[in-house]
Amino acid sequence: MNRKKTIIDIQKMKAAGEKITVLTSYDYPFTRVMDECGIDMILIGDSVGVVFSGYDNTLPVTMDEMIYHTRAVVRARPKALVVADMPFLSYQTDLRDARLNAGRLVKDGGAEAVKLEGGSHVADTIRAIVDMDIPVMAHIGLTPQSIHRMGGYKVQGKKEEQAQRLLDDAKAIEEAGAFAVVLEGIPLRLAEKITAELSIPTIGIGAGPHCDGQVLVIHDILGLCEKYSPKFVKRYGDANALITSAVSSYIAEVKKGEFPDEGHSFS
């Protein structure tokens, strides 16, 4: 597809049985490259706080930071659908704040959809944002903004009661109007059941192969994030080694007086 992807295209992919590919991006150059590769959806995740800004978790990320990174992504004019995360405290306080901040990500940032974490308890929030004609992607299971309640990054839904709650959450956010849902850190059979029972696409991360699509953090698949290495991450390249080699060569050439030479100088 050479034209711009929309939420309608993403939803049609589920109906057609075509897997949906999603990666995070936080800047212009990464977005340009991954879009040329044909990625379906780009997520400006609040994971930017960990892999880009060096925070220990996603909680410190602000709305201004998310708008900044969303603008940088949008400047690459990607054909992929652009979805921006709503950071902690941008939608939990009241519906007015949620609507205002979702609107900022679209109006000021250029996002085409927003993503927020939570199940049944954020259904009214999802509905309020959707009523503004802003598409919403939901996120259930392991929700990083709930790290303190969950006691860390732990798999969710292993027990029958938890699994039923997640299934109920998935149905509630679908009914509220979400166009898709991220399933993070849940058993693969539960993800398979949720995917089968929803009419909207499921995007898995640590949720097994049966979801309608998959999302990973770009820095993780390139080996650029050393803070953690979750079981569900697969490295597709070693950019860390490439950068290390380039920087080391630059330092060595400058120290030896080999760079710059006449070919890199002006007469």
C-alpha positions as CSV (number, residue, x, y, z in Angstrom):
1,M,0.0,0.0,0.0
2,N,1.5,3.3,-1.1
3,R,-1.2,5.6,0.4
4,K,-1.6,6.7,4.0
5,K,-2.8,4.1,6.4
6,T,-5.9,4.9,8.5
7,I,-7.6,3.1,11.4
8,I,-10.0,1.7,8.8
9,D,-7.1,0.0,7.0
10,I,-5.9,-1.4,10.3
11,Q,-9.3,-2.8,11.2
12,K,-9.6,-4.4,7.7
13,M,-6.3,-6.2,8.2
14,K,-7.9,-8.2,11.1
15,A,-10.9,-9.1,9.0
16,A,-8.5,-10.2,6.2
17,G,-6.3,-12.2,8.6
18,E,-3.3,-10.0,7.7
19,K,-0.8,-9.5,10.6
20,I,-0.3,-5.9,11.7
21,T,3.2,-4.7,12.3
22,V,3.9,-2.0,14.9
23,L,7.1,-0.4,16.2
24,T,7.9,2.5,18.5
25,S,9.6,5.6,17.2
26,Y,10.5,8.8,18.8
27,D,12.3,10.8,16.1
28,Y,12.6,11.7,12.5
29,P,15.4,9.4,11.2
30,F,14.1,6.2,12.8
31,T,10.6,7.0,11.5
32,R,11.8,7.7,8.0
33,V,13.7,4.3,7.8
34,M,11.0,2.1,9.3
35,D,8.3,3.8,7.2
36,E,10.3,3.1,4.0
37,C,10.4,-0.6,5.2
38,G,6.6,-0.7,5.2
39,I,5.7,-0.7,8.9
40,D,1.9,-0.5,9.3
41,M,1.7,1.5,12.5
42,I,4.1,3.7,14.4
43,L,3.7,4.2,18.2
44,I,5.2,7.2,19.9
45,G,5.3,5.3,23.2
46,D,5.9,6.7,26.7
47,S,8.6,4.1,26.7
48,V,10.6,7.0,25.3
49,G,11.2,7.9,29.0
50,V,13.1,4.7,29.5
51,V,14.9,4.0,26.2
52,F,15.5,7.6,25.1
53,S,15.6,9.8,28.2
54,G,17.0,7.2,30.7
55,Y,14.3,7.2,33.3
56,D,13.8,4.0,35.3
57,N,10.1,3.8,34.2
58,T,7.5,5.6,32.1
59,L,5.9,7.6,35.0
60,P,8.0,10.8,34.7
61,V,7.2,11.4,31.0
62,T,5.2,14.6,30.4
63,M,2.7,15.8,27.9
64,D,5.2,18.3,26.5
65,E,7.7,15.5,26.0
66,M,5.2,13.4,24.2
67,I,4.1,16.3,21.9
68,Y,7.8,17.0,21.1
69,H,8.5,13.4,20.0
70,T,5.2,13.1,18.2
71,R,6.1,16.2,16.2
72,A,9.5,14.8,15.3
73,V,7.9,11.5,14.1
74,V,5.2,13.3,12.0
75,R,7.8,15.5,10.2
76,A,9.0,12.3,8.4
77,R,5.5,12.2,6.8
78,P,5.0,8.5,7.4
79,K,2.5,6.5,5.5
80,A,2.0,4.4,8.6
81,L,-0.7,5.2,11.1
82,V,0.7,7.4,13.8
83,V,-0.4,6.7,17.4
84,A,0.8,8.6,20.4
85,D,0.8,7.5,24.0
86,M,-1.0,9.5,26.7
87,P,1.5,9.7,29.6
88,F,0.7,9.2,33.3
89,L,-1.6,11.9,34.7
90,S,-2.7,13.1,31.3
91,Y,-6.0,11.2,31.5
92,Q,-6.5,9.7,35.0
93,T,-7.7,12.9,36.8
94,D,-10.9,13.7,35.0
95,L,-12.6,13.5,31.6
96,R,-11.9,17.1,30.8
97,D,-8.1,16.6,31.2
98,A,-8.3,13.4,29.1
99,R,-10.1,15.2,26.3
100,L,-7.8,18.2,26.4
101,N,-4.6,16.2,26.4
102,A,-5.8,13.8,23.7
103,G,-6.7,16.9,21.6
104,R,-3.2,18.3,22.2
105,L,-1.5,15.2,20.9
106,V,-3.6,15.5,17.7
107,K,-3.7,19.3,17.3
108,D,-0.2,20.2,18.6
109,G,1.6,16.9,18.0
110,G,0.1,15.7,14.8
111,A,-0.9,12.3,16.0
112,E,-3.7,10.4,14.2
113,A,-4.8,8.4,17.2
114,V,-3.9,8.2,20.9
115,K,-3.3,5.2,23.2
116,L,-4.0,4.9,26.9
117,E,-3.7,2.2,29.5
118,G,-6.4,0.5,31.5
119,G,-9.6,-1.7,31.1
120,S,-13.1,-1.2,32.4
121,H,-12.2,1.6,34.7
122,V,-11.1,3.8,31.7
123,A,-14.1,2.9,29.4
124,D,-15.7,6.2,30.1
125,T,-12.5,8.0,29.3
126,I,-12.1,6.1,26.0
127,R,-15.7,6.9,25.2
128,A,-15.2,10.7,25.9
129,I,-12.2,10.9,23.6
130,V,-13.8,8.9,20.9
131,D,-16.8,11.2,21.1
132,M,-14.4,14.0,20.0
133,D,-13.6,11.9,16.9
134,I,-10.2,11.1,18.1
135,P,-9.4,7.3,17.6
136,V,-8.3,5.5,20.7
137,M,-6.1,2.4,21.1
138,A,-6.5,0.7,24.5
139,H,-3.8,-1.2,26.4
140,I,-4.5,-3.9,28.9
141,G,-2.6,-6.7,30.8
142,L,0.8,-5.5,32.0
143,T,0.4,-1.7,32.0
144,P,3.7,0.0,32.7
145,Q,2.0,3.1,34.3
146,S,0.6,0.6,36.9
147,I,4.1,-0.7,37.9
148,H,3.8,0.2,41.6
149,R,0.4,-1.5,42.0
150,M,1.6,-4.6,40.1
151,G,4.8,-4.8,42.0
152,G,7.0,-4.6,38.9
153,Y,6.8,-5.8,35.4
154,K,5.0,-9.1,36.0
155,V,2.9,-11.3,33.6
156,Q,-0.8,-10.7,34.2
157,G,-3.8,-13.0,33.9
158,K,-2.2,-16.3,34.9
159,K,-4.9,-17.0,37.5
160,E,-8.5,-17.7,36.3
161,E,-10.0,-14.7,38.1
162,Q,-7.4,-12.4,36.6
163,A,-7.9,-13.9,33.1
164,Q,-11.6,-13.3,33.3
165,R,-11.1,-9.7,34.4
166,L,-8.8,-9.1,31.4
167,L,-11.4,-10.6,29.1
168,D,-14.0,-8.4,30.6
169,D,-11.7,-5.4,30.3
170,A,-11.1,-6.1,26.6
171,K,-14.9,-6.3,25.9
172,A,-15.5,-3.1,27.9
173,I,-12.9,-1.1,25.9
174,E,-14.2,-2.4,22.6
175,E,-17.7,-1.4,23.6
176,A,-16.4,2.1,24.6
177,G,-15.2,2.6,21.0
178,A,-11.5,1.7,21.0
179,F,-10.3,0.8,17.5
180,A,-7.6,-1.6,18.7
181,V,-6.1,-2.9,21.9
182,V,-2.5,-3.7,23.0
183,L,-2.2,-6.9,25.0
184,E,1.0,-6.8,27.0
185,G,2.5,-9.5,29.2
186,I,-0.3,-12.0,29.3
187,P,-0.3,-15.8,28.6
188,L,-0.6,-16.7,25.0
189,R,-3.8,-18.8,25.3
190,L,-5.5,-15.9,27.0
191,A,-4.4,-13.6,24.3
192,E,-5.7,-16.1,21.7
193,K,-9.1,-16.1,23.4
194,I,-9.3,-12.3,23.7
195,T,-8.3,-12.0,20.0
196,A,-11.0,-14.5,18.9
197,E,-13.7,-12.8,20.9
198,L,-13.0,-9.2,19.9
199,S,-14.0,-7.6,16.5
200,I,-11.2,-5.0,16.9
201,P,-7.5,-5.8,16.3
202,T,-5.3,-7.0,19.2
203,I,-1.6,-6.0,19.1
204,G,0.6,-8.2,21.2
205,I,3.8,-7.5,23.1
206,G,4.7,-10.5,25.2
207,A,1.3,-12.0,24.5
208,G,2.2,-14.8,22.1
209,P,1.7,-15.4,18.3
210,H,-2.1,-15.4,18.2
211,C,-2.7,-11.7,18.3
212,D,-3.7,-9.8,15.2
213,G,-0.4,-7.9,15.3
214,Q,2.8,-7.3,17.2
215,V,4.6,-4.3,18.7
216,L,8.1,-4.0,20.0
217,V,10.3,-1.1,21.0
218,I,12.7,-0.1,18.2
219,H,15.7,0.3,20.6
220,D,15.1,-3.2,21.9
221,I,15.1,-4.9,18.5
222,L,18.3,-3.0,17.6
223,G,20.1,-3.9,20.9
224,L,20.3,-0.3,22.1
225,C,18.5,-0.6,25.4
226,E,20.6,-2.2,28.2
227,K,18.2,-1.4,31.1
228,Y,16.3,-4.6,30.7
229,S,15.9,-7.6,28.3
230,P,12.4,-9.0,28.5
231,K,11.8,-12.6,27.4
232,F,9.5,-11.4,24.6
233,V,12.1,-9.2,22.9
234,K,13.9,-10.5,19.9
235,R,17.0,-8.7,18.7
236,Y,17.0,-8.3,14.9
237,G,20.3,-6.3,14.8
238,D,23.2,-5.1,16.9
239,A,23.3,-1.3,16.4
240,N,25.2,-1.0,19.6
241,A,28.2,-2.8,18.0
242,L,27.9,-0.7,14.9
243,I,27.9,2.6,16.8
244,T,30.7,1.5,19.1
245,S,32.8,0.6,16.1
246,A,32.1,3.9,14.3
247,V,32.8,6.1,17.4
248,S,35.9,4.2,18.3
249,S,37.3,4.6,14.7
250,Y,36.5,8.3,14.8
251,I,38.3,8.8,18.1
252,A,41.3,6.8,16.9
253,E,41.6,8.8,13.6
254,V,41.3,12.2,15.4
255,K,43.9,11.2,18.0
256,K,46.3,10.1,15.2
257,G,45.7,13.2,13.1
258,E,44.2,11.1,10.3
259,F,40.9,12.9,10.3
260,P,40.1,15.3,8.8
261,D,42.3,14.8,5.7
262,E,42.4,17.0,2.6
263,G,39.3,15.2,1.2
264,H,37.3,16.4,4.2
265,S,38.7,20.0,4.1
266,F,38.0,23.1,2.1
267,S,40.7,24.8,0.0
